[in-house]
Amino acid sequence: MPSTFFSFSLIALLSATATAGSFSHSKNMDYAAWSEHNRDGSWTRITEQAVAQSPLVSLVPADVQNFCPRYASLARQQRSQFWVALFSAMAKPESNFQPQSFYQEKFKDGKGRRVISRGLLQISHESANQPRYGCDIKHPHSLHDPRVNLSCGVKIMSKWVKTDGVISQPRWSNAPKGGARYWSTLRPQRGKVQQIADFTRQLSFCDPYAHQREKQKLRTAI
């Protein structure tokens, strides 16, 4: 086989592989942080569907470069995947990827009962049913269902990112903003924001240096 043909074929193969890994997922190729805990990819698909029906992909938060430097120039599909990856990274500190997890908060609801946060994104029944979110959850234990929990989480994030124009609490702000209004993992003092941002920044379509590294890999392979 001529060496030039071999080189061309190798480049084409590597390029196709990189594209598949960057912009799609399957049961064996899930870009989300929970992929090892949800092997069938259902959590990713659920969140993709919820994000597609939300205003998130149309928004460009002021702090999005901290999480995905190339976000503003991305197509809708890639923006959607960024948000899914963000939620999946949040689920690690929130629930350790355990849908059945729950936490009894220190504060009480309107009836004097301790609030319980549940599921992958640790959402409480009381807050989820506030009119501004519209999750309409009939029973608290429904929040242990990933479809219910993740879909509601997208609605909550949409509300606050649209209101405040940011994803997480800015370091200069004394009050939570964006998603940090609801999730403490998005507040800098908790020490989790950087871990979440590190995960989303390494997505190939977010990483501003991904193309350069891919070219270097090709040169090395050839």
C-alpha positions as CSV (number, residue, x, y, z in Angstrom):
1,M,0.0,0.0,0.0
2,P,1.5,3.4,-0.9
3,S,2.6,5.4,2.1
4,T,0.6,8.5,1.1
5,F,-2.6,6.4,0.9
6,F,-1.8,4.9,4.3
7,S,-1.3,8.4,5.8
8,F,-4.5,9.7,4.3
9,S,-6.5,6.7,5.5
10,L,-5.1,7.1,9.0
11,I,-5.9,10.8,9.2
12,A,-9.5,10.1,8.0
13,L,-10.0,7.4,10.6
14,L,-8.6,9.5,13.4
15,S,-10.7,12.5,12.4
16,A,-13.9,10.4,12.3
17,T,-13.2,8.9,15.7
18,A,-12.5,12.3,17.2
19,T,-15.8,13.7,15.7
20,A,-17.8,10.7,17.0
21,G,-16.3,11.1,20.5
22,S,-16.9,14.9,20.5
23,F,-20.4,15.3,19.2
24,S,-22.4,12.1,19.9
25,H,-22.8,9.4,22.5
26,S,-24.0,5.8,22.6
27,K,-24.4,3.2,25.2
28,N,-20.6,2.8,25.2
29,M,-19.7,6.4,24.5
30,D,-21.4,8.8,26.9
31,Y,-19.8,12.2,27.4
32,A,-21.5,12.8,30.7
33,A,-19.8,12.5,34.1
34,W,-22.2,9.8,35.2
35,S,-21.5,7.5,32.3
36,E,-19.9,4.8,34.5
37,H,-22.9,4.8,36.8
38,N,-25.6,4.8,34.1
39,R,-24.3,2.4,31.4
40,D,-27.4,2.6,29.2
41,G,-27.0,6.3,28.8
42,S,-30.6,7.0,29.8
43,W,-29.8,9.9,32.2
44,T,-28.0,11.7,29.4
45,R,-30.9,11.2,27.0
46,I,-33.4,12.4,29.6
47,T,-31.4,15.5,30.3
48,E,-30.8,16.2,26.6
49,Q,-34.6,16.1,26.0
50,A,-35.2,18.4,28.9
51,V,-32.5,20.9,27.8
52,A,-33.9,20.9,24.3
53,Q,-37.2,22.1,25.6
54,S,-35.7,24.7,27.8
55,P,-34.3,28.2,27.0
56,L,-30.8,27.2,28.2
57,V,-29.3,26.7,24.7
58,S,-30.4,30.2,23.7
59,L,-28.7,31.8,26.7
60,V,-25.1,33.0,26.9
61,P,-24.3,33.4,30.6
62,A,-21.7,36.0,31.5
63,D,-19.5,33.4,33.3
64,V,-19.9,30.6,30.7
65,Q,-16.3,31.0,29.5
66,N,-15.2,29.6,32.9
67,F,-17.1,26.4,32.1
68,C,-16.8,26.2,28.3
69,P,-14.6,28.8,26.6
70,R,-16.0,28.2,23.1
71,Y,-19.7,28.1,24.2
72,A,-20.7,31.4,22.4
73,S,-19.7,30.0,19.0
74,L,-21.2,26.5,19.4
75,A,-24.1,25.1,17.5
76,R,-27.3,24.3,19.4
77,Q,-26.5,20.6,19.7
78,Q,-23.1,21.2,21.3
79,R,-24.5,23.9,23.6
80,S,-27.1,21.3,24.7
81,Q,-24.4,18.7,25.4
82,F,-22.5,21.3,27.4
83,W,-25.5,21.8,29.7
84,V,-26.0,18.0,30.0
85,A,-22.3,17.7,31.0
86,L,-22.7,20.5,33.5
87,F,-25.7,18.8,35.2
88,S,-23.9,15.5,35.2
89,A,-20.8,17.0,36.9
90,M,-23.1,18.7,39.5
91,A,-24.6,15.3,40.3
92,K,-21.3,14.0,41.7
93,P,-21.1,16.4,44.7
94,E,-24.9,16.5,45.1
95,S,-25.7,12.8,45.2
96,N,-22.6,10.9,44.2
97,F,-24.6,9.7,41.2
98,Q,-27.1,7.9,43.5
99,P,-30.7,8.4,42.5
100,Q,-32.0,7.1,45.9
101,S,-29.9,9.5,48.0
102,F,-31.6,12.0,50.2
103,Y,-30.5,14.6,52.7
104,Q,-32.5,16.2,55.6
105,E,-31.8,19.9,55.4
106,K,-31.4,22.1,58.5
107,F,-34.3,24.4,57.5
108,K,-38.0,23.7,57.6
109,D,-40.9,24.0,55.2
110,G,-44.0,26.0,55.6
111,K,-45.6,23.3,57.8
112,G,-42.6,23.1,60.2
113,R,-41.2,19.9,58.8
114,R,-37.5,19.5,58.0
115,V,-37.0,19.8,54.2
116,I,-35.6,16.7,52.5
117,S,-33.6,17.0,49.3
118,R,-33.7,14.0,47.0
119,G,-32.3,12.3,44.0
120,L,-29.4,13.0,41.5
121,L,-29.6,16.8,41.8
122,Q,-30.9,16.9,45.4
123,I,-34.2,18.7,44.8
124,S,-36.8,19.1,47.5
125,H,-40.5,18.5,46.9
126,E,-41.4,21.8,48.5
127,S,-39.2,24.0,46.3
128,A,-39.7,22.0,43.1
129,N,-43.4,22.8,43.2
130,Q,-43.0,26.5,43.5
131,P,-44.8,28.3,40.6
132,R,-41.6,29.8,39.3
133,Y,-40.3,26.3,38.5
134,G,-43.5,24.5,37.6
135,C,-42.2,21.0,38.1
136,D,-45.6,19.8,39.3
137,I,-44.3,16.8,41.3
138,K,-47.2,14.9,43.0
139,H,-45.2,12.9,45.5
140,P,-41.8,13.6,47.2
141,H,-40.4,10.2,46.3
142,S,-40.9,10.8,42.6
143,L,-37.8,12.9,42.9
144,H,-35.8,9.6,43.1
145,D,-36.8,8.9,39.5
146,P,-34.0,10.3,37.3
147,R,-36.5,11.5,34.7
148,V,-38.4,13.5,37.2
149,N,-35.4,14.8,39.0
150,L,-33.3,15.8,36.0
151,S,-36.2,17.4,34.1
152,C,-37.0,19.5,37.2
153,G,-33.4,20.4,37.6
154,V,-33.3,21.8,34.1
155,K,-36.3,24.0,34.8
156,I,-34.7,25.3,38.0
157,M,-31.4,26.1,36.3
158,S,-33.3,27.8,33.4
159,K,-35.2,30.0,35.7
160,W,-32.1,31.4,37.5
161,V,-29.7,31.6,34.6
162,K,-32.3,33.5,32.7
163,T,-32.9,35.8,35.7
164,D,-29.3,36.5,36.7
165,G,-27.4,35.9,33.5
166,V,-24.8,33.6,35.2
167,I,-24.4,29.9,36.0
168,S,-22.6,30.1,39.3
169,Q,-22.1,32.6,42.1
170,P,-19.5,35.2,41.2
171,R,-16.6,35.5,43.7
172,W,-17.3,39.2,44.1
173,S,-21.0,38.6,45.0
174,N,-22.1,38.1,48.6
175,A,-25.4,36.6,47.5
176,P,-25.9,33.4,45.4
177,K,-26.6,34.0,41.7
178,G,-27.7,31.8,38.8
179,G,-27.8,28.1,39.6
180,A,-26.1,28.9,42.9
181,R,-29.4,30.2,44.2
182,Y,-30.5,26.6,44.4
183,W,-27.4,24.4,44.4
184,S,-24.7,25.1,47.0
185,T,-22.2,23.2,44.8
186,L,-22.2,26.2,42.5
187,R,-21.1,28.5,45.3
188,P,-17.3,29.1,45.4
189,Q,-17.0,28.7,49.1
190,R,-18.1,25.1,48.7
191,G,-15.0,24.3,46.6
192,K,-16.9,22.3,44.0
193,V,-17.3,24.9,41.2
194,Q,-13.8,24.5,39.9
195,Q,-14.1,20.7,39.8
196,I,-17.4,21.1,37.8
197,A,-15.8,23.6,35.4
198,D,-12.7,21.4,35.0
199,F,-14.9,18.6,33.7
200,T,-16.9,20.7,31.2
201,R,-13.9,22.6,30.0
202,Q,-12.3,19.3,28.8
203,L,-15.1,18.5,26.5
204,S,-13.6,18.7,23.0
205,F,-16.0,21.3,21.7
206,C,-15.4,23.5,24.8
207,D,-11.6,23.1,24.9
208,P,-10.0,26.0,22.9
209,Y,-6.8,23.9,22.4
210,A,-8.5,20.6,21.4
211,H,-7.9,21.2,17.7
212,Q,-4.2,21.8,18.3
213,R,-3.8,18.7,20.4
214,E,-5.6,16.6,17.7
215,K,-3.3,17.9,15.0
216,Q,-0.3,16.9,17.2
217,K,-1.8,13.4,17.7
218,L,-2.1,13.1,13.9
219,R,1.5,14.2,13.4
220,T,2.7,11.7,16.0
221,A,0.6,8.9,14.5
222,I,1.9,9.5,11.0
